[in-house]
């Protein structure tokens, strides 16, 4: 790490103030101390942990939703509101939306994944933004089940690079939620996934554990299934 514009202190930019960005800032403070000046770039004002979104949809905890600025300060960095759009490695310049350029000695890009809709017209669960919508949908299923009707719910894990764990969390939480409102009439919950096995990316122990959990809950799984479209309630 070379010396930056602040005397012998290196200027470090971290694009993205999520979990990875904050952990990096904490590590820099621990390892480099006062030898680095750390600035974090993020367009948001709050820190939301996506892993808590599924539970939040069903009232299991409140989820992590905190003001971002104090967290960045506690990590030993400063926060600049903006979005990284381009990098010139040769000139050591990072360009933000709007045209502002920032010099750096070291740059860490930790902006995270970009969620994309897989099925047009279907609810895409990306985290906290859809928590209330998921809860409303499952509440509707529970009301129908309590009235004696059967409602089928399909939760799709798309092919390619994805994070499948929330699909299984949603399926098990939905089963439990509907079961409390309509015991014995939880409806049909099916996970449709392109995986070879439930949570295959997490290793054989996770596959066995999740398989038992799904069997106990009566959640069906369609493996090696690539869903192309959804319309009128049919995948």
C-alpha positions in Angstrom: 0.0 0.0 0.0 1.6 3.2 -1.1 1.5 6.6 0.7 -1.5 8.7 -0.3 -2.3 12.4 -0.5 -2.5 12.6 3.4 1.2 12.6 4.1 2.3 9.0 4.8 -1.3 7.8 5.2 -2.7 5.7 2.4 -6.1 6.7 1.0 -8.4 3.6 0.8 -11.8 3.7 -0.9 -14.4 1.0 -0.2 -17.3 1.0 -2.7 -20.2 -0.5 -0.9 -21.1 -0.1 2.8 -22.8 -3.5 3.3 -21.5 -6.4 5.4 -18.4 -7.0 3.3 -17.5 -3.3 3.1 -17.9 -2.7 6.9 -15.9 -5.8 7.7 -13.1 -4.6 5.4 -13.1 -1.2 7.1 -12.9 -2.9 10.6 -10.1 -5.1 9.4 -8.2 -2.1 8.0 -8.6 -0.2 11.3 -7.3 -3.2 13.2 -4.3 -4.0 10.9 -3.3 -0.5 9.5 -4.5 1.7 12.3 -3.8 5.4 11.6 -1.7 4.5 8.5 -4.8 4.4 6.3 -7.6 7.0 5.7 -10.7 5.0 4.8 -13.7 6.4 2.9 -16.7 4.3 2.1 -19.0 5.1 -0.9 -22.6 4.0 -0.8 -25.8 5.5 -2.2 -27.9 4.4 0.8 -28.5 5.8 4.2 -29.3 2.6 6.1 -27.7 -0.8 6.7 -30.0 -3.7 6.2 -28.8 -7.3 6.6 -30.5 -9.3 3.9 -30.2 -12.5 5.8 -32.8 -11.3 8.3 -35.4 -10.4 5.7 -37.1 -13.8 5.6 -37.6 -13.9 9.4 -38.8 -10.3 9.3 -41.5 -11.2 6.8 -43.0 -13.6 9.4 -42.4 -11.5 12.5 -39.4 -13.5 13.6 -37.3 -10.7 15.0 -37.3 -7.2 13.7 -34.5 -7.6 11.2 -31.3 -5.5 11.1 -32.2 -2.0 9.9 -29.8 0.7 11.2 -28.6 4.1 10.2 -25.5 3.7 8.1 -23.5 6.8 9.1 -22.8 5.8 12.7 -21.8 2.3 11.7 -19.3 3.6 9.2 -17.9 6.0 11.8 -17.6 3.2 14.4 -15.6 1.2 11.7 -13.1 4.0 11.6 -14.2 5.4 8.2 -16.1 8.3 6.6 -19.1 7.9 4.5 -19.6 9.5 1.1 -23.1 9.2 -0.4 -22.7 8.2 -4.1 -22.5 5.3 -6.5 -19.3 4.0 -8.2 -19.7 3.9 -12.0 -16.1 3.6 -13.3 -12.5 3.0 -12.3 -9.3 4.1 -14.0 -6.7 1.8 -12.4 -3.7 3.4 -14.2 -4.6 6.9 -12.8 -5.9 5.5 -9.5 -9.2 7.4 -10.0 -12.7 6.2 -9.1 -15.6 8.0 -10.8 -19.0 8.4 -9.2 -22.4 8.9 -10.7 -22.6 12.6 -11.6 -19.0 12.8 -12.7 -17.0 13.3 -9.5 -13.6 11.6 -9.5 -11.9 10.4 -6.3 -8.1 9.6 -6.1 -7.1 6.5 -4.2 -4.1 4.4 -3.2 -6.2 1.2 -2.8 -9.7 0.5 -3.9 -12.0 -2.3 -2.7 -15.2 -2.9 -4.6 -17.8 -4.6 -2.4 -21.1 -3.5 -3.9 -22.7 -7.0 -3.6 -24.9 -8.8 -6.0 -27.6 -7.2 -8.1 -31.0 -8.9 -7.8 -32.8 -9.6 -11.0 -36.4 -10.8 -11.6 -36.5 -14.3 -13.0 -40.3 -14.7 -13.8 -42.2 -11.8 -15.2 -45.3 -11.0 -13.2 -44.2 -13.1 -10.2 -43.1 -11.8 -6.8 -39.3 -11.7 -6.7 -37.9 -11.8 -3.2 -34.7 -9.7 -2.9 -34.8 -9.0 0.8 -36.4 -6.4 3.1 -38.2 -4.5 0.3 -40.5 -7.4 -0.3 -40.9 -8.6 3.3 -44.4 -7.0 3.7 -45.5 -8.3 0.3 -44.5 -11.8 1.1 -46.3 -11.6 4.5 -49.5 -10.4 2.8 -49.4 -13.2 0.3 -48.9 -15.9 2.9 -51.6 -14.3 5.1 -53.9 -14.6 2.1 -53.1 -18.3 1.8 -53.6 -18.8 5.5 -57.1 -17.1 5.3 -58.1 -19.3 2.4 -56.8 -22.4 4.2 -58.8 -21.4 7.4 -61.9 -21.2 5.2 -61.3 -24.7 3.9 -59.8 -23.8 0.6 -56.5 -25.1 -0.7 -53.9 -22.7 -2.2 -50.7 -23.9 -3.7 -47.5 -21.9 -3.3 -44.5 -22.4 -5.6 -41.1 -21.0 -4.6 -38.6 -20.9 -7.5 -34.8 -21.1 -7.3 -33.6 -20.0 -10.7 -30.6 -21.5 -12.5 -27.2 -19.9 -12.6 -25.5 -17.9 -9.8 -28.0 -17.5 -7.0 -28.4 -17.6 -3.2 -30.9 -20.4 -2.6 -31.2 -20.3 1.2 -34.0 -17.8 1.4 -36.2 -20.0 -0.7 -36.0 -22.8 1.8 -36.5 -20.4 4.7 -39.6 -19.0 3.1 -41.0 -22.4 2.4 -40.6 -23.6 6.0 -41.8 -20.4 7.6 -44.8 -20.3 5.3 -45.7 -23.8 6.2 -45.5 -23.0 9.9 -47.4 -19.8 9.5 -50.3 -21.3 7.6 -50.3 -24.3 9.9 -51.0 -22.1 12.9 -54.0 -20.6 11.2 -55.4 -23.7 9.6 -54.0 -26.9 11.2 -54.0 -29.8 8.8 -54.7 -27.6 5.8 -51.3 -26.1 5.1 -51.9 -26.4 1.3 -49.3 -27.4 -1.2 -45.9 -25.7 -0.9 -43.4 -26.7 -3.5 -39.8 -25.6 -4.1 -39.0 -25.7 -7.8 -35.2 -25.5 -8.1 -32.5 -26.0 -10.8 -30.3 -27.5 -8.1 -29.4 -31.2 -8.0 -30.3 -31.4 -4.4 -31.7 -29.0 -1.8 -28.9 -26.5 -0.8 -26.4 -28.6 -2.8 -23.9 -25.7 -2.9 -23.6 -25.9 0.9 -22.4 -29.5 1.0 -23.7 -33.0 1.8 -24.5 -32.3 5.4 -26.7 -29.3 4.5 -28.5 -31.4 1.9 -29.3 -34.1 4.4 -30.4 -31.7 7.1 -32.6 -29.7 4.7 -34.1 -32.8 3.1 -35.3 -34.0 6.6 -36.7 -30.6 7.4 -38.6 -30.4 4.2 -39.9 -34.0 4.6 -41.1 -33.2 8.2 -42.9 -30.1 7.0 -44.4 -31.8 3.9 -42.8 -29.3 1.5 -42.3 -30.9 -1.9 -39.2 -30.3 -4.0 -38.8 -30.4 -7.8 -35.1 -30.8 -8.6 -33.2 -30.0 -11.8 -36.2 -28.0 -12.9 -35.7 -24.7 -14.9 -38.7 -22.5 -14.8 -39.2 -20.6 -18.0 -42.4 -18.7 -17.4 -45.4 -18.1 -15.1 -48.9 -17.2 -16.1 -52.4 -17.6 -14.8 -51.1 -19.6 -11.8 -49.2 -22.1 -13.9 -45.4 -22.6 -14.0 
